[in-house]
Amino acid sequence: MEINVILSGAFSESPEIRSVFIDEEGKSTIGILEEVFQNGQNLFSENAQTRSVSVGDMIEYNKEYYIVSGLGFIKQGEVFDNDPFLGMMLRKDTCNGLVKEKFGYLVN
């Protein structure tokens, strides 16, 4: 299955998207998100066109959005215990507008 990851640190008007391929059979949502994160690392799946998946990037799975935090994933609409790096990243002007649109509430 192909899953899209919207890279948050893109310095462009349009979102930079990295496609990650996984086998979702028999996995929970958390298991799928973990595999997307791992397979999105250039160390495991080299992609010279984009950087590796990291904190602040947004995974679109099953018509829902999850942001990568320092300790797992946050589903859109959920709150989180303060993750200072994630909060700082979401406040930066360089953060992709689509990610801010979906998860900006975390720093308001």
C-alpha positions as CSV (number, residue, x, y, z in Angstrom):
1,M,0.0,0.0,0.0
2,E,1.2,3.5,-0.8
3,I,0.9,6.1,2.0
4,N,1.6,9.8,1.6
5,V,3.7,11.8,4.1
6,I,3.5,15.5,3.9
7,L,6.9,16.9,4.8
8,S,6.5,19.8,7.2
9,G,9.8,21.6,6.6
10,A,9.3,22.2,2.9
11,F,10.2,25.8,1.9
12,S,7.7,25.9,-0.9
13,E,4.1,27.0,-1.4
14,S,2.9,23.6,-2.3
15,P,3.4,20.6,0.1
16,E,6.3,18.3,-0.5
17,I,5.0,14.7,-0.4
18,R,6.9,11.5,0.1
19,S,5.3,8.3,-0.9
20,V,6.0,5.3,1.4
21,F,5.2,1.8,0.6
22,I,4.2,-0.7,3.3
23,D,2.3,-4.0,3.7
24,E,-0.6,-3.1,6.0
25,E,-2.1,-6.6,6.3
26,G,-2.8,-7.6,9.9
27,K,-1.3,-4.4,11.4
28,S,-2.9,-1.9,13.8
29,T,-3.0,1.8,12.9
30,I,0.0,2.4,15.3
31,G,1.8,-0.5,13.6
32,I,1.2,1.0,10.2
33,L,2.3,4.5,11.3
34,E,5.5,3.0,12.8
35,E,6.2,1.1,9.6
36,V,5.6,4.3,7.5
37,F,8.1,6.2,9.8
38,Q,10.7,3.4,9.5
39,N,10.3,2.9,5.7
40,G,10.3,6.7,5.3
41,Q,13.9,6.8,6.4
42,N,16.5,7.1,3.6
43,L,18.6,4.5,5.5
44,F,15.9,1.9,4.8
45,S,14.4,3.2,1.6
46,E,16.7,5.6,-0.2
47,N,14.8,8.4,-2.0
48,A,17.1,11.0,-3.4
49,Q,14.2,13.3,-4.2
50,T,13.1,13.9,-0.6
51,R,14.5,13.9,2.9
52,S,13.6,11.2,5.6
53,V,10.4,11.3,7.5
54,S,10.9,13.1,10.9
55,V,9.1,14.9,13.7
56,G,6.5,17.4,12.5
57,D,5.7,15.5,9.3
58,M,2.1,14.6,8.6
59,I,1.0,11.1,7.6
60,E,-2.2,10.7,5.8
61,Y,-3.7,7.2,6.4
62,N,-7.3,6.0,6.0
63,K,-8.6,9.6,5.4
64,E,-7.1,10.7,8.7
65,Y,-4.0,12.8,9.5
66,Y,-1.3,12.0,12.1
67,I,1.6,14.2,13.0
68,V,4.9,12.6,13.9
69,S,5.9,13.7,17.4
70,G,9.0,13.0,19.5
71,L,7.2,10.2,21.2
72,G,4.9,8.6,18.7
73,F,2.0,10.1,16.7
74,I,-0.8,12.5,17.3
75,K,-4.1,12.1,15.5
76,Q,-5.6,15.3,14.2
77,G,-8.0,16.7,16.8
78,E,-6.2,15.1,19.8
79,V,-4.1,17.1,22.2
80,F,-0.7,16.1,23.5
81,D,1.6,16.5,26.5
82,N,3.9,19.4,25.6
83,D,6.4,18.3,23.0
84,P,8.7,21.4,22.9
85,F,10.4,20.4,19.6
86,L,7.1,19.9,17.8
87,G,5.6,23.1,19.2
88,M,8.7,25.0,18.0
89,M,8.5,23.4,14.6
90,L,4.8,24.3,14.2
91,R,5.5,28.0,15.0
92,K,8.3,28.3,12.4
93,D,7.6,30.2,9.2
94,T,9.2,27.4,7.3
95,C,6.6,24.9,8.4
96,N,4.4,23.8,5.5
97,G,1.0,25.6,5.4
98,L,-1.0,22.3,5.1
99,V,0.6,20.9,8.2
100,K,-0.2,24.2,10.1
101,E,-3.7,24.1,8.8
102,K,-4.3,20.6,10.2
103,F,-2.3,20.8,13.4
104,G,-1.8,24.5,14.2
105,Y,-4.3,24.2,17.1
106,L,-1.5,22.4,19.0
107,V,0.4,25.7,19.6
108,N,-2.6,28.1,19.9
